């Protein structure tokens, strides 16, 4: 679990951490990310924080979210 910086929104830090993990190949293109609930537990944050982080990753074009199927990495 990262050390959250009080000067930056937690969801942005979470998005940056997930983006770094995608970049390192932990989640290659075409793979599904863990569920929002699993990520919330892993990072010790609320599910809404994870949702906002995934929204940031969608805006960056890194993931696509399919209703009922989760978020899939589209590019590293």
Buried (B, 14 or more C-beta within 10 A) or exposed (E): EEEBEEEEBBBEBBBBBBBEBBEEEEBEEEEEBBEBEEBBEEBEBEEEBBBBBBBBBBEEEBBBBEEEEBBBBBEB
